[in-house]
Amino acid sequence: MPNSACPLYCDLSAFTCETDSEWPARKIWQEVRDVVATTPGTIDTVLMLILDVKTRWSSTHQMLRRALQFRLPIFNYVAKNSELREHELTADEWDALEMVTGWLKAFRSATTQMSATKQPMLSTTHAIFRGLQQHLKKIIKELPADADPALIEGLVNAHRKLSDYYTKFDQSRYCTWAARCSGPRISYESLREDYTDDPDLLEHLEISKLDLHSHFELHYAPAVPNIPSSSLAPPPVGSPQKVDFTSRYNKRASASTSDELAEYFRITSVPEPFDRVDPLQWWHSRRRQFPNLYRLVRNILCIPGSAVAVERIFSGGRDTIGLRRASLKAETIQTLMFVKARLRLTRKAIIDLVGDGDDSN
């Protein structure tokens, strides 16, 4: 959160803790909720406030959003509690919190999208992270001239921190390769246009392209077959020598196979809508066109974009390895986790096919 919002954040946190833990304060808050709920023209239901937790993603945004939603009940509550008068927020402070909440919404949205486990691809994380950078840059440009300098400083520091994290992508060649091998949704030309204002990123993009070509040629390109010496021997005496009229087609096929990477860059030069292209389906339908490059892409696209899926598996492991099953062997645990995942997928497939079996209708 920007530095200028820290005092406001502390006041709101103190107020939230007061209503969440102290029983007399909690009772007063419930009375205020009941009054507001029965007042015509106000919100129907006043919920309990949300307390920010450092170990919970986006909890700051949730706390501020709930407070803004119930701004009137909070005002009435503070009016009845003299101990909280020092934490009472002014109209300008509420406006500042509303602005900060809008900024944090972008971070929450990015976190939610990058935490998806259906297709947690590295290329998607790369694109979302870059988009979050550009979103913050746009917010900074659109700030009014009379904006609080501390708010501006906080946004600039947040953008700079994202840039520092983004440079860590450059430390691994697979991040850029994943973006380039995600099919036509991220083209090489799009990346060049995106990096126009950053010479370092442009240079890294060119180096990554050369490294990708060298890696492909070294590990995935087909080897040139060795022609046995017997095939070069002169034909037997009296045997007519055959003329190979179809050799030109064989050469053309061989040249196309060795130039798969260049052909891929050519057909993906025009990007397609990001959300409409599924990289897995795109590559599977073209596995015969790019048989060797397809093997490389499979090894790149399997890299998860975040550790969320892995962490969820570890969390689920606690249900498998209970106190009474602490002596399970590693092979047994692995088998149980695979069986559990397969059962979950099978159940989902059955529900999608025949429904959830709800006979209430």
N, C-alpha and C positions, 0 to 999 in steps of 0.2 A: 504494500500500500504506500502511496506517496507520503513523504515525510510530513507535509502540512496536515494530512488527515489523521495523523497519529493521536493528537490530543482528542479529536472527535471520536476516534476509534476507542480510546481509553474510557471516555465518558460513556459511550454506548455499551461497552463491555461491562463496565461497573454496574450500569443500570440493568443489563440483561442478567448478570449474576445475582443481583438483588432479587429480581422477580423469579428467578429459577430455583434459588436455594432457600432463602429465608421464608419460613412459613407465614408470618404475619404479612410480609410483603407480597407473597404469592396469593394470599387471600384477598388483599386489596386489589391486586391486579385482576383477579377473577371477578371481583365486583365491578370493576371498571369495564371489563369485557362484557358482562351481562348488561350493563347500562347502554353501552355503545351498540350492542347487538339488537336492543329493543328500540333504538332511536331511529325514526323514519329517515330515509335518505342516507344512511350510513352503511357500512359493510355488514354483511349478515353474520359472519362468524369471526371472532377474534381469537387467534391461536396463540399458544405460548411462543415467546421469543426464542430465537436460535442462538446458542452460544458458539462463538468461534473456537475451533479446536485446531491446534497447530498440525496435528497428524492427520487431519481430515481434509482432503482436497476441496478447494472452493468453498470452505465453510465461512470465510470472511464475506464473500459475496452473498451467501445465503443469509447470514446474520443481518447485513445491511439491507438486503431486499425485504426481509420480513419486517424490519424496523420501519422502513419507508412505507410499507403497506399498512402498518398500524400506527401511523404517526399521531393521529388524534387520540387513541387510547393511551399512548405513551405520555402525551401532554397532560391528559387528565390524571394519569397516575402520579406523575411528578408533582402536580398541584396538590395532591393529597398526602404526599410523603416529603416532609421537610428535610430529611436527611439526603435526599437526592437533588435538592435545589442547585447545588454546586455543579451538578452534571447536566443541568438543563441546557439544551441546544437552542441557539438562536435560529432565525429564519435563514440567514446566510449560511450557517453551518449545516442546516438540513439540505440546502441547495448544493453545498460542496459534497455532502455524502451521496446525494443523488447522482452527481457527476461521477464520483469515484465508483459507484455501483455500476454505472454504465460501462466504465472501463474494465472493471473486473469481470463483467459478463463475457467479454471476449476471451479472457483467460479461461473461464469455466467452459465455454463452448469448445475451445481448442483442446482442453484437457479431456473433455468427454469424447470428442472425436478421435483423439489419439489413443484413448483407452479402449476402443472397440476391439473385440476379440474375434469377430467373424472373419475379417481379412486385415489383420494388423500389419500392413506392409510398411516397409521402411520408406518407400517412395511416398506414401500417403502422409506419414509423419513429416517427411522433408517438406512437402508442399504446405501442410498446415502451419508448420513452424515459420516458414517464409511468409505465409499470408498474415500471421499474427504480427510479424515485424512490420509489414507494410500497413497494417491496420493501426498500429500505434503511431507510426510516422504520420498517417493521415490525421489522427486525432490531434497530434501536436501542431500540425499546420492549421487546423481549424479552430484552435483555441482563440478566444477573444483577446484583444490587446490588453484589456484590463484584468486578465486572469491572474490569480495569485501566483507570484513567482515560485513559491514553494511547490505548488502543484505542477508547474511546468518543469521544475527541476526533477520532481519525482518521476514524471513521465519520461523525461530524457534519460534518467538513470535506468528506468525499466527497459527502455529501448536499447541502451548500451549493454545492459546485462544479457538481453536476448542475443545481441550481436556477438558477445563473447561466447555464449553457448553455441551459436551457429557456426563459429569458426572451428569448433570441435568436430563438426561434420567433416571438415577438410582433412582431419587426421586419419580418417578411414576412407579409402577409395570406394568402398561398397555403397556409401550413402549416395554419392553422385551417380554411380553405376545403376543403383536401384531406381533413381529418378529417370535415367535415360532408358532403362530396359522395361519400363512400365507400359510399353505400347504407345499408341499415338496420343495419349492424354497429356504427356509432357515431352515435347519435342526438343531437339537440340537447339533449334532456332529460338524457341520460347525461353530456354535457359539463358541463351546469349542476350536476348532482349531484356530479360529480368536482371542480368548482371551488368547492364550497360554502364551504370554509375559507379561500379566497383571494379577497378582494374585487377585487384587481387583475386576476386572471384572469377573473373574472366580468364585469367591466367590458369587458375586451378581447373577450370572447366576444360580448357584445351589440353592440359596435362593429363587429366582424367580420361579424356577421349583417346589419347595416344596410349595410355596405360591399358585401357580396355582392349584396344586393338592388339597390343602385344600379348596380353594375357590370353586372349581368345586364340591367337595364332599359336601360342606355345602349348596350351593345354586342351583346346577343344577343336581346333581346325583339323580336318582329316589329313592323315599322313599320305605322302605320295607313294603309291604302291611300287614295290620293286618288281620289275619285269624279269622273269626267269630267263636265264641264258638260253634255255632250250627253245624258247619262242623266237629267238633271234637267229636261230640256225637256218641255213638255206634249205629250201624245200627239196625233197628227194628228186632224183633224176627221173624224168618222165612224168612227174606230177605237175599239172598246170597250176601256176601261181594265181591265187585269187586276189582280186582288187577290192579293197574295202571302200565301198562307196558311202558308207554311213559314218565314217570316222569323224566327219566334221560335227555331227550331232553329239558324239561322245566328248569332244573337246569343249563344246559349248556347255554341256552339263557339268563338266569338271570345273570350268571357269566360274560358273554360277555358284557352285558349292563352295569354292574357296573365297568367294566375295560376298558371303552372306551378311557380314556386318555392314558393308557399304550399301547393300540392297535394303537392309533394315532402316538405315538412316534416311534413305531416299523415300521410302513409302511412308515414313512417319514424320516427314518434314512439315506436313500440315497437321496441326494438333486437332483432336476431336474433343467434345465436351468431357470434362474430367469425370463427372458423375455418371456418364453413360457408358464409359469404357471399363470393363472388367479385365484387368491384366491377365488373370488366370485363363479366362475363356478366350481372350484374344490370342494368347500364345498357344493354347491347346488347339485351336482351329488352324493354326499356321505351323504346327510342328513338322509337317512334311516339307513345307517351303523352306524352313530354317532348321534342319535336323541337328546341326552341330551347335548353332547359337541357342537353340532351345534347351540343350543340356546345360549351358552356362546360365541361362536365365532361371532355370529351376533352382539352381544353387544360390541365386541372388534373391529371388522373390520369397524364398522360405525364411529369410531373416526377418524376425518380428520387428515392428516399428517401435514397440515399447515393451517393458517388462511386466505389464499388467497381467497378461495371460499366464505368464510363468508364476507370478505371485499368487494368482487365484488358484493355480494348481497346488502350490505349497499350502495355501490356506485350506483347500479341500483335503490335503493329506492328513490334517489333524483329525478329520473324521474317520479316516481309514486306520491311522495308527493311534489307537486309543491307549489308555493306561494298561489295559489287559492284553494289548497286542504289541507291546514295545519290543518284542524279540523277533519280529518278522524280518526275514532276509530281504535284501535289496531286490532280488529277482521277484519275490512274492509281492512286494509293494508295487513294483513296476507293473506286474500283471494285473493286480487289482485296480490300479489307476487307469490302465488301458481299458479294462472291462467296464469300469464305471463310465468312462467317456463314451465308449461304444453303446452302452445301454441308454445313455442320455440322448445320443444322436438317433438311435433307433426309435426311442419313444417320441422324439420330435417329428421324425418322418412319419410315424403312424398317425400322430395327431394331425399333421398336415394333410394326410391322405383321407382319413375317415372322420376327423373331427375329434373334439376332446371328450365325447361321450356324455355331454350334458343333456339329460332328458327332461329338463325343467320345462321346456316348451310343450 
